[in-house]
């Protein structure tokens, strides 16, 4: 029996235990945005530390200035490729709690899915690589590659401390490729390999008028209304057709290649079902572009939140002293997040009346990422998915952003293999998040095959 066959047999024998460990992982409420979650975050980090130590890896909690990162390493062997496995153990908040069908931190199994916060984002997906490493070590004595695990606790709050932490320990994280599982398949039983991510510029602006809330009867007509100012500024950011109206916003965009456009159209899209599943009569967006292009290759501007004035039950006649909006802009290759943030700020400030003041804040800026599909690590990823899922992967882009990926690509000059095992309807960031146990196991098998495929593949 060859080495990979021994690994596969080990996975079959220990699959049930892997699930029980995964459920224990999910029971820890590691919500990084909650300042009261310190005990849970520490417990989750130490739970992972114990799993790595059991495997004989050199592991430690690495201080970051915020929640700690877990770093675990196999011995560094010369002449053997090194893979940096990135993931995160923090999860999103669970609100609104009343929409969950079961407690979010008590895993529930139904129809082959495990339901819990973090099931697919990213505890389930990141843990597949831990179990793949275990299978290689226990079944064969060593791994085909050197491994460095980096599991952070702040991805869901924008990874504010991760890049500075990596820079501080740069030599420690030197690798030949990075492996990340924080994306999804194209659809059920349609595995995909992602080669591009959109970037992001996340902004907020707050308009202030009078120094207190005012009675709309006594002061209406003689004072500015910050809520209406915010509404007007937002309305001017996009045309009714969906074109972003900020001057210079589209400058420098790199269009997708012809082969990509052709490949997008050949993917098994069901646009009517996509709309129906969302409770919509039809999809919408920037005219002149296909849905795949709008979803993956075009920049966006979306209002994520509005605040100001009275929003409780019944009526309250008030002119608010302050109002604001949070706006995210997804960016594509050729757009600089810092430049877009500056254009946004100028656009807002130019439209604020003299009687008001405005504060513009930038929370998260990261560029888009485009990874060469012919890189040896990407080719190993294609081979691994074919082995783990029994079919060739579809080549896709992703409309979302993973800030640290651009750091790996642009600053560390590493190829990043985005092996997504979840499904698009796994309810990421929403109530009733889930992950199929079938794909949990197929993810482990794919990871195990990736290690062998990348070790063998020629440069």
Secondary structure, 3 states (H helix, E strand, C coil): CCHHHHHHHHHHHHHHHHHHHHHHHHCCCCECCCCCCHHHHHHHHHHHHHHHHHCCCEEEEECCCCCCEEEEECCCCCCCCEEEEEEECCECCCCCHHHCCCCCCCCEEECCEEECCCCCCCHHHHHHHHHHHHHHHHHHCCCCCEEEEEEECCHHHCCCCHHHHHHHCHHHHCCCEEEECCCECCECCECEEEEEECEEEEEEEEEECCCCCEEHHHHCCCCCCHHHHHHHHHHHHECCCCCECCCCCCCCCCCCCHHHHHHHHHCCCCHHHHHHHCCCCCCCCCCCCCHHHHHHCCCCCEEEEEEECCCCCCCCCEECCEEEEEEEEEECCCCCHHHHHHHHHHHHHCCCCCCCEEEEEEEEEECCEECCCCCHHHHHHHHHHHHHHCCCCEEEEECCCCHHHHHHHHCCCCEEEEEECECCCCCCCCCCCEEEHHHHHHHHHHHHHHHHHHHHCCC
